[in-house]
């Protein structure tokens, strides 16, 4: 039987690659949140503040929480997934609220 490249990679290496790849959405989320917050500060647009906080919760907060819950608290996967959805749902709700919120002219 032929060895494929995926068969020669062990699970620990794949886990490490996945953890490192979590940094990319974190950086992007922090950048989007910063840009939205900057837009809030320039325009004093309250909806943009909700959008900024929402993006930070959705894209930035989950990775550090996942690391804490997995390695420090050693929570089971089912509990971990449930707890990680809280900032995600909250952030998405804030983004939606910011987009639907009436603007003051």
NORKA-V602476 format. One record per backbone hydrogen bond with DSSP energy under -0.5 kcal/mol. CO is the residue of the C=O (numbers start at 1). NH is the residue of the N-H. If there is no record, write none. Layout:
co/nh
CO/NH
CO/NH
This chain:
co/nh
2/4
4/7
4/8
6/9
8/10
10/14
11/15
12/16
13/17
14/18
15/19
16/20
17/21
18/22
19/22
20/23
21/24
21/25
22/26
23/27
24/28
25/29
26/30
27/31
28/32
29/33
30/34
31/35
32/36
33/37
34/38
35/39
36/40
37/41
38/42
39/43
40/44
40/45
44/46
45/48
45/49
46/49
46/50
47/51
48/52
49/53
50/54
51/55
52/56
53/57
54/58
55/59
55/60
56/60
56/61
60/64
61/65
62/66
63/67
64/68
65/69
66/70
67/71
67/72
68/72
68/73
69/75
76/80
77/81
78/82
79/83
80/84
81/85
82/86
83/86
83/87
84/88
85/89
86/90
87/91
88/92
89/93
90/94
91/95
92/96
93/97
94/98
95/99
96/100
97/101
103/105
